[in-house]
Amino acid sequence: MLHFFKLIRIQNLAIIALTQYLFRYFILIPIMKLEPVSPVLSHLNFALLVISTLFIAAAGYAINDYFDIRTDRINKPKKIIVGKHISRRVAMLIHTVFNVIAFIIGTYVSYKAGSVKLVVILIIMITLLWMYSVKFKAYFLLGNILVSFSSAMSILIVWIFDMYAIHYTGEFIIMNIRTLNFFVWAYFLFAFAISLLREIIKDIEDIEGDKKIGCTTIPVVLGVKKTKYFLYAILLISLCALIYLSYQICCSQYFKVVFWYMDIVIIIPLIYMGYIIIKAKNKDDFSYLSSITKFIMLAGVLSMLLIFFRF
């Protein structure tokens, strides 16, 4: 059972679920109630949407390990699960069954939200994760963008399903739609940027195995030194956006706590990351950087708790 949980990355699934619940109940619904507009999806149906998302993510992790056996034997031989603790056939079965379950649940929730067509979003996610593992992971930058987009989609899905359900019933958010859209895209872009940072860092960690099987990831094509420039660019853009956002928040007396939280728990660790990137030379250094990105991502998710108390 332990190996199964490692295969589906249970800790990552927990963060996805936490992100979706915090975003809905601490950002989306409080802003809706300012109109006032009540969410249409019931608590149960929203829980089913989260479960569907988690099954898709878990299936993605399983298929990724399935196709990564060759590189994992080189990059992390002691952490191999598929082919050692779980057979390749079982891993593929897990991927297939989980996606079928996600599709069935997603179809039901889509119907409850007002249109079965919404399940297309989940199908796109399933397809992207499959294509990433099978083909695009080995491509220059493309694989990084695809998986980062898929990670950030956990926020957009909540917004899309709830907003569609509201429009379906004839209720509209008018006064606070800009506020809601601001938080949606701010968290989406934050999740995308941090995920992209982490994916490129992981590619540097896996450079030896990727070279041997002919991947064309950024580190393989450009080398570690030039790949750092990509990390600097993403880091700089993220820092500029967060500092600007922090300044805007500082101007509002209602968000002072959020301002200090962003500075201490998100912006300073990002600056520290820049320092570590400069010094990073070996695999352990980049593994440490990957851990920092996880911390920053979780810190960003938990900031929703502070924002909730400002409404």
C-alpha positions as CSV (number, residue, x, y, z in Angstrom):
1,M,0.0,0.0,0.0
2,L,2.9,2.4,0.8
3,H,4.3,1.9,-2.7
4,F,0.8,2.6,-4.2
5,F,0.6,5.9,-2.3
6,K,4.1,6.8,-3.5
7,L,3.1,6.0,-7.1
8,I,0.1,8.4,-7.0
9,R,2.0,11.0,-5.0
10,I,-0.4,11.1,-2.1
11,Q,1.2,14.3,-0.7
12,N,0.8,16.1,-4.0
13,L,-2.9,15.0,-4.2
14,A,-3.4,16.4,-0.7
15,I,-2.1,19.8,-1.8
16,I,-4.3,19.8,-4.9
17,A,-7.4,19.0,-2.7
18,L,-6.4,21.7,-0.2
19,T,-5.9,24.2,-3.0
20,Q,-9.3,23.6,-4.4
21,Y,-11.2,23.6,-1.1
22,L,-9.4,26.8,0.1
23,F,-10.0,28.6,-3.2
24,R,-13.7,27.8,-3.2
25,Y,-14.6,28.3,0.4
26,F,-12.1,31.1,1.3
27,I,-12.0,33.1,-2.0
28,L,-14.7,32.3,-4.4
29,I,-17.8,31.9,-2.1
30,P,-16.9,35.0,0.1
31,I,-16.7,37.2,-3.0
32,M,-20.0,35.7,-4.3
33,K,-21.8,36.5,-1.1
34,L,-20.8,40.2,-1.5
35,E,-23.5,40.5,-4.2
36,P,-25.1,38.4,-2.7
37,V,-25.0,35.3,-4.9
38,S,-25.0,31.8,-3.6
39,P,-22.9,28.9,-5.2
40,V,-25.1,26.5,-7.1
41,L,-23.0,23.4,-6.8
42,S,-23.8,21.6,-3.5
43,H,-21.0,20.6,-1.1
44,L,-21.3,17.0,-2.2
45,N,-21.1,17.9,-5.9
46,F,-18.1,20.0,-5.3
47,A,-16.5,17.2,-3.3
48,L,-17.1,15.0,-6.3
49,L,-15.4,17.5,-8.6
50,V,-12.4,17.5,-6.4
51,I,-12.3,13.7,-6.3
52,S,-12.5,13.6,-10.1
53,T,-9.6,16.0,-10.3
54,L,-7.6,13.9,-7.9
55,F,-8.2,10.7,-9.9
56,I,-6.9,12.5,-13.0
57,A,-3.8,13.7,-11.2
58,A,-3.2,10.2,-9.7
59,A,-3.6,8.6,-13.1
60,G,-1.1,11.1,-14.5
61,Y,1.5,10.3,-11.9
62,A,1.0,6.5,-12.6
63,I,1.5,6.8,-16.3
64,N,4.4,9.1,-15.9
65,D,6.3,6.5,-13.8
66,Y,5.3,3.9,-16.3
67,F,7.1,5.7,-19.1
68,D,9.9,6.9,-16.9
69,I,11.4,3.5,-16.0
70,R,14.5,3.9,-18.2
71,T,15.4,7.3,-16.9
72,D,14.6,6.4,-13.3
73,R,17.0,3.5,-13.4
74,I,19.7,6.0,-14.0
75,N,18.5,9.1,-12.1
76,K,16.9,7.5,-9.0
77,P,17.4,3.7,-9.0
78,K,16.5,3.5,-5.3
79,K,13.2,5.2,-5.7
80,I,11.8,3.1,-8.6
81,I,8.3,1.9,-8.0
82,V,6.9,0.7,-11.4
83,G,8.7,-2.5,-12.5
84,K,10.0,-3.1,-9.0
85,H,7.3,-2.9,-6.4
86,I,4.3,-2.4,-8.8
87,S,4.2,-4.1,-12.2
88,R,3.9,-2.1,-15.4
89,R,0.6,-3.8,-16.1
90,V,-0.8,-2.8,-12.8
91,A,0.5,0.8,-13.3
92,M,-1.3,1.0,-16.6
93,L,-4.4,-0.5,-15.1
94,I,-4.4,2.1,-12.4
95,H,-4.0,4.8,-15.0
96,T,-6.9,3.5,-17.0
97,V,-9.3,2.8,-14.2
98,F,-8.6,6.1,-12.4
99,N,-9.3,8.1,-15.6
100,V,-12.6,6.2,-16.3
101,I,-13.7,6.9,-12.7
102,A,-12.7,10.6,-13.1
103,F,-14.7,10.8,-16.4
104,I,-17.8,9.2,-14.9
105,I,-17.8,11.4,-11.8
106,G,-16.9,14.5,-13.9
107,T,-19.8,13.8,-16.3
108,Y,-22.2,13.7,-13.4
109,V,-20.9,17.0,-11.9
110,S,-20.9,18.7,-15.3
111,Y,-24.6,17.8,-15.6
112,K,-25.3,19.2,-12.2
113,A,-23.4,22.4,-13.1
114,G,-25.7,22.9,-16.1
115,S,-23.9,21.3,-19.1
116,V,-22.4,17.9,-19.7
117,K,-20.0,19.7,-22.1
118,L,-18.0,20.8,-19.1
119,V,-16.5,17.3,-18.9
120,V,-14.5,18.2,-22.0
121,I,-12.2,20.2,-19.6
122,L,-11.4,17.0,-17.7
123,I,-10.9,15.1,-20.9
124,I,-8.4,17.8,-22.0
125,M,-6.5,17.4,-18.7
126,I,-6.4,13.6,-19.1
127,T,-5.1,14.0,-22.7
128,L,-2.5,16.5,-21.8
129,L,-1.1,14.4,-19.0
130,W,-1.0,11.3,-21.3
131,M,0.7,13.2,-24.1
132,Y,3.1,14.7,-21.6
133,S,4.2,11.3,-20.3
134,V,4.2,9.6,-23.7
135,K,5.9,12.3,-25.9
136,F,6.1,15.9,-24.8
137,K,8.0,15.4,-21.6
138,A,11.2,14.9,-23.7
139,Y,10.6,18.1,-25.7
140,F,12.4,21.4,-25.2
141,L,10.2,23.5,-22.8
142,L,6.9,22.1,-24.2
143,G,6.6,19.4,-21.6
144,N,7.4,21.8,-18.8
145,I,4.7,24.2,-19.9
146,L,2.1,21.4,-20.3
147,V,2.6,19.9,-16.9
148,S,2.7,23.4,-15.2
149,F,-0.5,24.4,-17.0
150,S,-2.2,21.1,-15.8
151,S,-1.1,21.8,-12.2
152,A,-2.5,25.3,-12.3
153,M,-5.8,24.1,-13.8
154,S,-6.8,22.8,-10.4
155,I,-7.8,26.4,-9.6
156,L,-9.4,27.2,-12.9
157,I,-11.6,24.1,-12.8
158,V,-13.2,25.3,-9.5
159,W,-13.9,28.7,-11.0
160,I,-15.2,27.4,-14.3
161,F,-17.6,24.9,-12.8
162,D,-19.1,27.2,-10.2
163,M,-19.3,30.2,-12.5
164,Y,-21.0,28.2,-15.2
165,A,-23.5,26.9,-12.7
166,I,-24.3,30.4,-11.6
167,H,-24.9,31.6,-15.2
168,Y,-26.9,28.5,-15.9
169,T,-29.4,29.5,-13.2
170,G,-29.6,33.1,-14.4
171,E,-27.7,34.7,-11.5
172,F,-24.8,37.0,-12.3
173,I,-22.0,38.5,-10.3
174,I,-21.8,42.2,-11.5
175,M,-20.1,44.4,-8.9
176,N,-17.3,42.0,-7.8
177,I,-16.5,40.1,-11.0
178,R,-13.3,42.0,-11.4
179,T,-12.2,41.1,-7.8
180,L,-13.0,37.5,-8.4
181,N,-11.2,37.3,-11.7
182,F,-8.2,39.0,-10.2
183,F,-7.8,36.3,-7.5
184,V,-8.5,33.5,-10.0
185,W,-5.8,34.6,-12.4
186,A,-3.4,35.7,-9.7
187,Y,-3.4,32.2,-8.1
188,F,-3.5,30.5,-11.5
189,L,-0.4,32.4,-12.7
190,F,1.4,31.9,-9.4
191,A,0.8,28.2,-9.5
192,F,1.9,28.0,-13.1
193,A,5.1,30.0,-12.5
194,I,6.2,28.0,-9.4
195,S,5.3,24.7,-11.1
196,L,7.4,25.8,-14.2
197,L,10.3,26.6,-11.9
198,R,10.1,23.2,-10.3
199,E,9.8,21.3,-13.5
200,I,12.9,22.9,-15.0
201,I,14.8,22.2,-11.8
202,K,13.7,18.6,-11.9
203,D,14.9,18.4,-15.5
204,I,18.3,19.5,-14.3
205,E,18.3,16.8,-11.6
206,D,17.4,14.2,-14.3
207,I,19.9,15.4,-16.9
208,E,22.0,12.3,-17.0
209,G,19.2,9.9,-17.6
210,D,17.5,12.2,-20.1
211,K,20.7,12.5,-22.1
212,K,21.1,8.7,-22.4
213,I,17.6,8.2,-23.8
214,G,17.7,11.1,-26.2
215,C,15.5,13.7,-24.5
216,T,15.7,17.3,-25.6
217,T,14.9,19.0,-22.4
218,I,16.3,22.5,-21.7
219,P,19.3,21.2,-19.6
220,V,20.1,18.6,-22.2
221,V,20.1,21.1,-25.1
222,L,21.6,24.1,-23.4
223,G,23.5,22.7,-20.5
224,V,23.0,23.5,-16.8
225,K,24.7,26.9,-16.8
226,K,22.4,28.3,-19.6
227,T,19.3,26.6,-18.1
228,K,19.9,28.7,-15.0
229,Y,19.2,31.7,-17.1
230,F,15.6,30.3,-17.7
231,L,15.2,29.9,-14.0
232,Y,16.5,33.5,-13.4
233,A,14.0,34.9,-16.0
234,I,11.0,33.0,-14.5
235,L,12.1,34.0,-11.0
236,L,12.6,37.7,-11.9
237,I,9.2,37.9,-13.6
238,S,7.5,36.2,-10.6
239,L,9.3,38.5,-8.1
240,C,8.3,41.6,-10.1
241,A,4.7,40.5,-10.2
242,L,4.6,39.6,-6.5
243,I,6.4,42.8,-5.4
244,Y,3.9,44.9,-7.5
245,L,1.0,42.9,-6.0
246,S,2.5,43.3,-2.5
247,Y,2.7,47.1,-3.1
248,Q,-1.0,47.2,-4.2
249,I,-2.0,45.2,-1.1
250,C,0.0,47.5,1.1
251,C,-2.1,50.4,-0.1
252,S,-5.2,48.8,1.4
253,Q,-5.6,48.9,5.1
254,Y,-7.6,45.7,4.9
255,F,-4.8,43.6,3.6
256,K,-1.8,44.6,5.8
257,V,-1.4,41.0,7.2
258,V,-1.5,39.6,3.7
259,F,1.2,42.1,2.7
260,W,3.6,41.0,5.5
261,Y,2.8,37.3,4.8
262,M,3.6,37.7,1.1
263,D,6.9,39.5,1.9
264,I,8.1,37.1,4.6
265,V,6.8,33.7,3.4
266,I,6.8,34.0,-0.4
267,I,8.9,36.9,-1.7
268,I,12.0,36.4,0.6
269,P,12.1,32.6,-0.1
270,L,12.0,33.4,-3.9
271,I,15.0,35.8,-3.5
272,Y,16.7,33.1,-1.5
273,M,16.1,30.6,-4.3
274,G,17.9,33.0,-6.7
275,Y,20.9,32.9,-4.4
276,I,20.9,29.1,-4.2
277,I,20.5,28.8,-8.0
278,I,23.7,30.8,-8.4
279,K,25.6,28.4,-6.1
280,A,23.9,25.2,-7.2
281,K,26.3,22.7,-8.8
282,N,25.2,19.1,-8.0
283,K,22.1,17.1,-7.9
284,D,21.6,17.6,-4.1
285,D,21.6,21.4,-4.6
286,F,18.8,21.2,-7.2
287,S,16.9,18.7,-5.0
288,Y,17.0,21.3,-2.3
289,L,15.7,23.9,-4.7
290,S,12.9,21.6,-5.7
291,S,11.9,21.4,-2.0
292,I,11.9,25.2,-1.7
293,T,9.5,25.5,-4.6
294,K,7.1,23.0,-2.8
295,F,7.3,25.2,0.3
296,I,6.5,28.4,-1.7
297,M,3.6,26.7,-3.5
298,L,2.1,25.6,-0.2
299,A,2.7,29.0,1.3
300,G,0.9,30.6,-1.6
301,V,-2.1,28.2,-1.2
302,L,-2.3,29.0,2.6
303,S,-2.4,32.7,1.9
304,M,-6.1,32.1,0.9
305,L,-6.8,31.7,4.6
306,L,-5.6,35.3,5.3
307,I,-7.5,36.8,2.4
308,F,-10.7,35.2,3.6
309,F,-10.6,37.1,6.8
310,R,-10.3,40.4,4.9
311,F,-13.7,40.0,3.3
